[in-house]
Amino acid sequence: MRKSEKNAVWMVLPLYLFTLVFVAGPLLYVAALSFAKPNEGYGVTWSFTLENYKRILEPVYLSTFAGSFRLAVTSTLAICLIGYPFGYFMAKSPKKTKKRAMLLLMAPFWVNSLIRLYGWIIILQKKGILNWILRKLGLIEKPLSILYSYPAIVIGMVYVLLPFMALSVFSSAEKMDWSLVEAARDLGASGFRAFWTVTFPLTLPGLLSGVILTFIPSMGLFFIADILGGNKIVLVGSLIQEQMTRGSNWAFASALAMVLMILTTLIILLYRKVSNVKELEEMR
């Protein structure tokens, strides 16, 4: 083995060790724990069983997964409608405007997410800023009950995850060859047709990346539902937390976590398949 190859091995070795100890190790432990039998008090009995997974098929838990999936779809659609135009026009903006928009996107990350969500409580409550503005404008007579509701959770999801969508679309749109759009316009295509036939297909990878970065976290961001939803809507993440803290059923919590991980893995595989098909079409 050459000296350069030995140096490369020693440089990669810490990464492999970190992955084994802090990623693969915990995942294998959770997978093994999901097949264990929970004790009546605390802890588990290391005896193989499928009861934890069979329990997930009960209607109450299936409805929790369905509710989490529905919320993730709703939030992702709202984020796409807001984040795609933001990232697209940010890429087309002048350099100074682009820097300011980037600063607006990154600024919320400088503040703790819990503090930012409590700020939304001040905005959405009955005596909050939003209702005050709407009443001053004469749009409503009575305060709206937005806080501790489904729309409040969607607003929180959109607020927290929007930067990931906007940055993904921005990265894709900034690398695009805009001369292709100009060529389409020169050949007689309208602005709308040029966008759907040229711009949108070329920025689709960024949109799909943004969907992955927003859909998967929204399945498990239970603290947003707890703070803005008032525990009225139970997500899979909330259920896992409850089983680990109040129920002390780590085996069932591990089974829930494994099913959630499998679902997110399938979504990622679907994304990769769509991306590969898109690349093959572009090559043709």
Secondary structure by P-SEA (a helix, b strand, c coil): ccaaaaaaaaaaaaaaaaaaaccaaaaaaaaaaaaccccccccccccccaaaaaaaacaaaaaaaaaaaaaaaaaaaaaaacaaaaaaaaaaccaaaaaaaaaaaaccccccaaaaaaaaaaacccccaaaaaaaaaccccccccccccaaaaaaaaaaacaaaaaaaaaaaaaaccaaaaaaaaaacccaaaaaaacccccaaaaaaaaaaacccccccaaaaaaaccccccccaaaaaaaaaccccaaaaaaaaaaaaaaaaaaaaaaaaaaaaaaaaaaac
